[in-house]
Amino acid sequence: MFVAAFALSFAACEEASVENATLGDREHRSFNDPHVPTGTGPWFEGWYTRITDEGGSRSIAVIVGSHKKGGGAYRPGMMLAGYIGVLISEGNGSPTRSFAVFPQETFMLAGGEPVTQDPDLFSPADFEWNAPGYGSVTEDALDIEIPGVVSVQASIGARLPWEGRFSDVGPEDLIALLPVPLCWHVSSLGSTAEYNYQIDGEELVKGIGAAHSEKNWGKVFPLAWSWGQGISKQRSAQFVYGGGKVAVLGGLTLEPWMIGYRSPRLAWDFTPAQLGTVFKAQADACSGQFDLEAKSPTRTLRIHAQAPLSSFGDVSIPTAEGFVPKSAAESFSARIVVRAYQYSPVAGLFGKERFIEETVFENAALEFGADYICR
């Protein structure tokens, strides 16, 4: 879901950019492990998995998170208040059914032990988020139940890694290596998945599909944001974007965006850490529409997203005081068109655009949050 939670000072990363550098091999993904809450808070960490059905338009998403308010240092193994969200939609304009609970006790494990240090970049992820009485989420499984309301179980298979310039870092690029207060990591753009779910009083539903998995951690979410994600049939193309308004020191507001787009032909990323990259965004949640353009000196990506207003469901978000219900809205019925362009070398930098390809993602995810939501 989750919005890109962004750096306060991404400009410091720009000169450190190194093309084709790597951090370990592609199987290392330890940013997905839990982090140690910093200082006295506030602090949160959350995981998001969305499964799109292979044979139809159905989507199932599970969101779990833990939150620590300000005051007092974190102690390994301590219980934290949390949030569980389950979103289910049949797509094609259907409403997104939203179910939520706010457990007072959650805990996180890394390697089967309470979290005592931040993840090691060069070790595979091995974590568990657990809410007693409600279930758990691990690197490769979902087992969540809101008793008497809804239950979801899923087995997550081989991951489809981000594989950017720094394959373990994900969409934030070099920004993720800084001690920034808000972070976004994508573990998989489209893992294989088997799932089942049951809404109270209804039939058990089973299926197979593709799972997009990501997480956020830090202090609080941005002041306003949009997030979008999609996987094409047969998992041949994937994309995700996130961004919005972030408050920085002195009352200044920045609006950074991050994008990843993969197709059989292209593997493009756009971040504020890339020199010469500019973004232009327009959000209109009351019409269910979002447009984003990312332009670098040699290429452009344009994203147009549209979803019926009736298809959005509620999502809770972390604030300084904890998770707040109905502070974001998400649809799984978005039609998102991604168009890619390059510039002719003969024309020079920012020369005439040359159309490369267009990919249409049906029943994609579109989210608006905080000040971007329709009031």
C-alpha positions as CSV (number, residue, x, y, z in Angstrom):
1,M,0.0,0.0,0.0
2,F,1.9,1.6,1.0
3,V,2.8,5.0,0.3
4,A,6.3,5.9,-0.2
5,A,7.5,7.3,3.0
6,F,10.2,9.6,2.0
7,A,13.6,11.1,3.0
8,L,13.9,14.6,4.4
9,S,17.1,15.3,2.5
10,F,17.3,13.2,-0.6
11,A,19.5,15.7,-2.5
12,A,22.5,14.5,-0.5
13,C,22.2,11.1,-2.3
14,E,22.5,12.5,-5.8
15,E,26.2,12.6,-6.2
16,A,26.7,9.2,-4.7
17,S,24.7,7.5,-7.5
18,V,26.7,4.7,-9.1
19,E,25.2,2.9,-12.2
20,N,24.9,-0.9,-12.0
21,A,26.2,-1.2,-8.4
22,T,24.8,-4.0,-6.3
23,L,24.4,-4.8,-2.6
24,G,24.8,-8.6,-2.3
25,D,23.0,-11.0,-4.6
26,R,19.4,-10.7,-5.7
27,E,18.1,-13.2,-3.0
28,H,19.2,-10.9,-0.2
29,R,16.1,-8.9,0.9
30,S,16.6,-8.2,4.6
31,F,15.0,-4.7,4.6
32,N,11.8,-6.8,4.9
33,D,12.9,-7.8,8.4
34,P,11.8,-5.7,11.4
35,H,13.8,-2.6,12.5
36,V,14.5,-1.4,16.0
37,P,12.2,1.5,17.0
38,T,14.4,4.6,17.2
39,G,14.5,7.0,20.1
40,T,11.5,7.4,22.3
41,G,9.0,7.5,19.4
42,P,6.7,7.9,17.7
43,W,7.6,5.0,15.4
44,F,5.7,2.4,13.3
45,E,6.4,-0.5,11.0
46,G,4.0,-2.2,8.7
47,W,3.8,-4.9,5.9
48,Y,1.4,-4.9,3.0
49,T,0.6,-7.9,0.6
50,R,-1.9,-7.7,-2.2
51,I,-2.8,-10.8,-4.1
52,T,-4.4,-10.5,-7.6
53,D,-6.2,-13.6,-8.8
54,E,-4.6,-15.4,-11.8
55,G,-7.9,-16.3,-13.4
56,G,-10.1,-13.3,-12.7
57,S,-10.3,-9.8,-11.3
58,R,-10.3,-10.5,-7.6
59,S,-7.9,-8.8,-5.2
60,I,-7.1,-9.6,-1.6
61,A,-4.9,-7.4,0.5
62,V,-3.6,-7.8,4.1
63,I,-2.0,-4.9,6.0
64,V,-0.4,-5.4,9.4
65,G,1.5,-3.0,11.5
66,S,2.8,-2.0,14.9
67,H,3.1,1.4,16.5
68,K,4.9,2.9,19.5
69,K,3.9,6.3,20.8
70,G,6.4,8.8,22.1
71,G,7.8,8.4,25.6
72,G,10.2,5.7,26.8
73,A,12.7,3.6,24.9
74,Y,11.9,0.4,23.0
75,R,12.7,-2.8,24.9
76,P,13.3,-6.0,22.9
77,G,10.2,-8.2,23.0
78,M,7.8,-5.5,24.3
79,M,4.2,-5.5,23.1
80,L,3.1,-2.7,20.8
81,A,-0.4,-1.6,19.7
82,G,-1.1,-2.5,16.1
83,Y,-3.4,-2.6,13.1
84,I,-4.8,-5.3,10.9
85,G,-6.6,-4.4,7.7
86,V,-8.1,-6.8,5.2
87,L,-9.3,-5.5,1.8
88,I,-11.2,-7.7,-0.6
89,S,-12.7,-6.8,-4.0
90,E,-14.0,-8.6,-7.1
91,G,-12.7,-5.8,-9.2
92,N,-14.4,-4.4,-12.3
93,G,-15.9,-1.5,-10.3
94,S,-17.0,-3.6,-7.3
95,P,-16.7,-2.1,-3.9
96,T,-13.6,-2.8,-1.9
97,R,-14.8,-4.4,1.3
98,S,-12.6,-3.2,4.2
99,F,-12.3,-5.0,7.5
100,A,-10.1,-3.7,10.4
101,V,-9.1,-4.4,14.0
102,F,-6.6,-2.6,16.3
103,P,-4.9,-5.2,18.6
104,Q,-3.5,-3.8,21.7
105,E,-0.7,-6.4,21.7
106,T,1.6,-7.1,18.7
107,F,5.2,-8.2,18.5
108,M,7.9,-8.8,15.9
109,L,10.6,-11.5,15.6
110,A,13.7,-11.7,13.4
111,G,15.2,-15.1,13.1
112,G,12.8,-16.3,15.7
113,E,14.1,-13.9,18.3
114,P,12.9,-10.5,19.6
115,V,14.3,-7.7,17.5
116,T,17.5,-6.2,18.9
117,Q,19.2,-4.7,15.8
118,D,18.3,-3.4,12.4
119,P,18.4,-5.8,9.5
120,D,21.7,-6.9,8.0
121,L,21.7,-5.9,4.3
122,F,23.5,-9.1,3.4
123,S,21.3,-11.7,5.0
124,P,18.0,-13.1,3.8
125,A,14.8,-12.0,5.5
126,D,13.4,-14.1,8.3
127,F,10.7,-12.3,10.2
128,E,7.3,-12.8,11.9
129,W,4.7,-10.2,12.8
130,N,2.3,-11.6,15.3
131,A,-0.9,-10.4,17.0
132,P,-2.0,-12.9,19.6
133,G,-5.6,-14.0,18.9
134,Y,-5.4,-12.6,15.3
135,G,-2.6,-14.5,13.6
136,S,0.7,-13.7,12.0
137,V,2.5,-12.6,8.8
138,T,5.9,-14.0,7.7
139,E,8.2,-13.7,4.7
140,D,6.2,-16.4,2.9
141,A,2.8,-16.8,4.6
142,L,-0.3,-14.9,5.7
143,D,-2.4,-16.4,8.5
144,I,-4.8,-13.6,9.7
145,E,-8.2,-13.8,11.3
146,I,-10.5,-11.1,12.7
147,P,-12.7,-13.5,14.7
148,G,-16.3,-13.6,13.5
149,V,-15.5,-11.2,10.7
150,V,-13.0,-12.5,8.1
151,S,-10.0,-14.8,7.8
152,V,-7.2,-15.0,5.2
153,Q,-4.5,-17.6,4.6
154,A,-1.9,-17.4,1.9
155,S,1.3,-19.2,0.9
156,I,3.7,-16.9,-0.9
157,G,6.2,-18.4,-3.4
158,A,9.3,-17.3,-5.2
159,R,9.7,-13.5,-5.1
160,L,10.1,-11.2,-8.1
161,P,12.7,-8.8,-6.7
162,W,12.9,-5.1,-7.5
163,E,16.3,-5.4,-9.1
164,G,17.1,-1.8,-9.5
165,R,20.6,-0.3,-9.3
166,F,20.7,-1.5,-5.7
167,S,18.6,-4.7,-5.8
168,D,18.2,-5.0,-2.0
169,V,17.3,-1.4,-1.5
170,G,14.2,-1.1,-3.7
171,P,12.4,2.0,-4.8
172,E,14.2,4.5,-2.5
173,D,17.5,3.8,-4.3
174,L,20.4,5.4,-2.4
175,I,18.0,7.3,-0.1
176,A,17.4,4.0,1.8
177,L,21.0,4.0,2.9
178,L,20.6,7.2,4.8
179,P,19.3,7.5,8.4
180,V,16.0,9.0,7.2
181,P,12.8,9.1,9.3
182,L,10.5,7.4,6.8
183,C,11.2,4.4,4.5
184,W,9.6,2.3,1.8
185,H,10.8,-1.1,0.6
186,V,9.3,-3.4,-2.0
187,S,10.1,-7.1,-1.3
188,S,8.4,-8.5,-4.4
189,L,6.7,-7.1,-7.5
190,G,4.8,-10.4,-8.2
191,S,5.4,-13.6,-6.2
192,T,3.4,-16.7,-6.9
193,A,0.7,-17.2,-4.4
194,E,-2.1,-19.6,-3.2
195,Y,-4.8,-18.1,-1.0
196,N,-8.1,-18.7,0.7
197,Y,-10.4,-16.4,2.6
198,Q,-13.7,-16.5,4.3
199,I,-16.0,-13.6,5.2
200,D,-18.2,-14.5,8.1
201,G,-21.3,-16.3,7.0
202,E,-20.1,-16.7,3.4
203,E,-18.4,-19.5,1.4
204,L,-14.7,-20.2,1.6
205,V,-13.0,-18.8,-1.4
206,K,-9.8,-20.3,-2.8
207,G,-7.5,-19.4,-5.7
208,I,-4.0,-18.8,-7.0
209,G,-2.5,-15.5,-8.1
210,A,0.4,-13.1,-7.9
211,A,1.4,-11.3,-4.7
212,H,2.9,-7.8,-4.5
213,S,4.7,-7.4,-1.1
214,E,6.1,-4.2,0.5
215,K,6.6,-2.5,3.8
216,N,7.0,0.9,5.5
217,W,8.7,2.0,8.7
218,G,9.5,5.3,10.4
219,K,7.8,8.0,12.3
220,V,4.5,8.9,10.4
221,F,3.2,8.9,6.9
222,P,3.4,12.0,4.6
223,L,0.9,14.9,4.8
224,A,-0.7,13.7,1.5
225,W,0.0,10.9,-0.9
226,S,-1.1,8.7,-3.7
227,W,0.0,5.1,-4.4
228,G,-0.6,2.8,-7.3
229,Q,0.3,-0.8,-8.2
230,G,-0.5,-3.3,-10.8
231,I,0.5,-6.7,-12.2
232,S,-0.4,-7.8,-15.8
233,K,-1.8,-11.2,-16.7
234,Q,0.9,-13.9,-16.6
235,R,3.0,-11.5,-14.5
236,S,4.7,-10.2,-17.7
237,A,4.6,-6.5,-16.5
238,Q,4.5,-4.8,-13.1
239,F,4.6,-1.3,-11.8
240,V,4.3,0.6,-8.5
241,Y,4.5,4.3,-7.7
242,G,4.2,6.3,-4.5
243,G,4.7,9.8,-3.4
244,G,3.2,13.0,-2.0
245,K,3.7,15.9,0.3
246,V,6.4,15.6,3.0
247,A,7.0,18.2,5.7
248,V,10.6,19.0,6.4
249,L,12.5,21.3,8.7
250,G,11.4,25.0,8.8
251,G,7.9,24.3,7.5
252,L,9.1,23.5,4.0
253,T,7.0,20.9,2.1
254,L,8.6,18.7,-0.5
255,E,6.7,16.5,-3.0
256,P,9.0,13.6,-4.0
257,W,7.8,10.6,-6.1
258,M,9.2,7.1,-6.8
259,I,8.3,4.8,-9.6
260,G,9.2,1.3,-10.7
261,Y,8.0,-0.1,-14.1
262,R,8.9,-3.5,-15.5
263,S,7.9,-5.0,-18.8
264,P,9.4,-7.6,-21.1
265,R,11.2,-4.7,-22.8
266,L,11.9,-2.1,-20.0
267,A,13.1,-2.0,-16.4
268,W,12.8,1.7,-15.4
269,D,13.1,3.4,-12.1
270,F,12.6,7.1,-11.3
271,T,13.6,8.6,-7.9
272,P,14.5,12.1,-6.6
273,A,18.1,10.7,-6.2
274,Q,18.6,10.5,-9.9
275,L,20.2,13.7,-11.3
276,G,18.0,15.7,-13.6
277,T,14.7,13.8,-12.8
278,V,11.6,15.9,-12.4
279,F,8.1,14.9,-11.4
280,K,4.7,16.4,-12.1
281,A,1.6,15.0,-10.3
282,Q,-2.1,15.8,-10.2
283,A,-4.4,14.1,-7.8
284,D,-8.2,14.4,-7.9
285,A,-9.6,11.8,-5.4
286,C,-13.1,13.1,-5.8
287,S,-13.1,12.0,-9.4
288,G,-11.0,8.9,-8.6
289,Q,-8.2,10.2,-10.9
290,F,-4.5,10.5,-10.7
291,D,-1.8,11.6,-13.2
292,L,2.0,11.4,-12.8
293,E,4.8,12.3,-15.2
294,A,8.4,11.4,-14.5
295,K,11.0,13.0,-16.8
296,S,14.7,12.5,-16.9
297,P,17.2,13.9,-19.4
298,T,16.7,10.8,-21.6
299,R,13.3,9.3,-20.9
300,T,9.7,10.0,-19.7
301,L,7.1,7.8,-18.1
302,R,3.5,9.0,-17.9
303,I,0.9,7.3,-15.7
304,H,-2.8,7.9,-15.8
305,A,-5.0,6.2,-13.2
306,Q,-8.8,6.2,-13.0
307,A,-11.1,4.2,-10.6
308,P,-14.8,4.5,-9.8
309,L,-15.5,6.3,-6.6
310,S,-17.8,3.5,-5.5
311,S,-14.9,1.0,-5.6
312,F,-12.8,2.6,-2.8
313,G,-12.5,1.1,0.6
314,D,-11.1,2.5,3.9
315,V,-7.5,2.1,5.1
316,S,-6.0,3.2,8.4
317,I,-2.7,5.0,8.6
318,P,0.0,5.6,11.3
319,T,0.2,9.0,13.0
320,A,2.1,10.3,16.0
321,E,-0.7,9.0,18.2
322,G,-1.2,5.7,16.6
323,F,-3.2,4.2,13.7
324,V,-6.1,6.3,12.6
325,P,-9.1,4.7,10.8
326,K,-10.5,5.9,7.5
327,S,-7.5,8.2,6.7
328,A,-6.9,6.7,3.3
329,A,-9.0,5.1,0.6
330,E,-8.0,2.3,-1.8
331,S,-9.6,0.8,-4.9
332,F,-8.8,-2.5,-6.7
333,S,-10.7,-1.5,-9.8
334,A,-8.4,1.1,-11.2
335,R,-7.5,1.2,-14.9
336,I,-3.9,2.5,-15.0
337,V,-2.2,3.3,-18.3
338,V,1.6,3.5,-18.4
339,R,3.3,5.1,-21.4
340,A,7.0,5.1,-21.9
341,Y,9.1,7.5,-24.1
342,Q,12.7,8.1,-24.9
343,Y,14.6,10.9,-26.5
344,S,16.4,10.6,-29.8
345,P,20.2,10.8,-29.2
346,V,20.5,13.0,-32.3
347,A,18.1,15.5,-30.9
348,G,20.1,15.8,-27.7
349,L,19.0,16.1,-24.1
350,F,15.3,16.8,-23.7
351,G,14.9,16.5,-27.5
352,K,11.9,15.1,-29.4
353,E,10.1,12.3,-27.6
354,R,10.0,8.8,-29.2
355,F,7.1,6.6,-28.0
356,I,8.4,3.2,-26.8
357,E,5.4,1.3,-25.4
358,E,2.1,1.4,-23.5
359,T,0.9,-1.0,-20.9
360,V,-2.6,-1.0,-19.5
361,F,-3.1,-2.5,-16.0
362,E,-6.7,-3.4,-15.4
363,N,-8.1,-3.9,-11.8
364,A,-5.0,-2.2,-10.5
365,A,-4.7,-0.6,-7.0
366,L,-5.1,3.1,-6.6
367,E,-4.8,4.8,-3.2
368,F,-5.3,8.3,-1.9
369,G,-4.2,9.3,1.6
370,A,-4.5,12.1,4.2
371,D,-4.9,15.5,2.5
372,Y,-5.3,13.9,-0.9
373,I,-8.5,11.9,0.0
374,C,-11.9,13.1,-1.1
375,R,-13.6,14.8,1.9
